[in-house]
Amino acid sequence: MKKLSSTGYMRFLPTISLLLICAGLGLAFFFFSPSPASAFFVTPTPTQENLWAFVNISKATYTPTPIDTPTAISTETPGVMDLQVVADTPVPIIPTHAPVAQVQQAQSVPVSSGGKYILVDISEQHMYVYEGDTLVYSFVASTGMNNATRVGTFAVQDKIPNAYGSTWNIWMPKWLGIYYAGGLENGIHALPILSNGATLWAGFLGRPISYGCVVLGSYEASLLYDWADVGTTVEIRW
């Protein structure tokens, strides 16, 4: 074989250099171009989409809905109660519009409290019942709207199993009369019964709801009615 002289090598040197340059450019294009082939060698830096952000949300406010005092009877005259007595009771029947003197004379009974005492606290809407120094009963009560219940010291004037208030067409079970307002009487009684048999003010005890009387629950009024005597002291105060 014939050896190439140094002059022969020099003759092929430009061609070899050109081939090396082309090969280098090809490799550079292969590694840095975004072609699928280059994905095996170049791993892109992953990016994550920002899916959250801080927000300011105002705190919700709550405005309570006021509870309206029931006004089933609109012909109110605060502080008075027009009474009639049920026919089968032993108490004498008093005409609806009898003069005060006639009403008081017909229902006058000797006072004999026997150490019994009823305290009505208007500010607490509560009744405390004592016999001597012993607290016998403690009841949630309701007094008159717009301060219609009179304060003072009174006594049970009469006991009527089921009194009728003709002014409002209501029945007042377990009636204990305590004082007169004009020619009419205010007292302590159970939740009133309407002419259709519905109970008035049920669920509203513990707040002023009546037309002047002191109102108790049906069971509590029954206990008090059986316990109290005509002449039992009744104090109403703030």
Summary of the structure (lengths in Angstrom):
residues: 238
radius of gyration: 48.5
end to end distance: 136.5
largest distance: 162.6
contacts: 624
relative contact order: 0.18
helix: 22%
strand: 28%
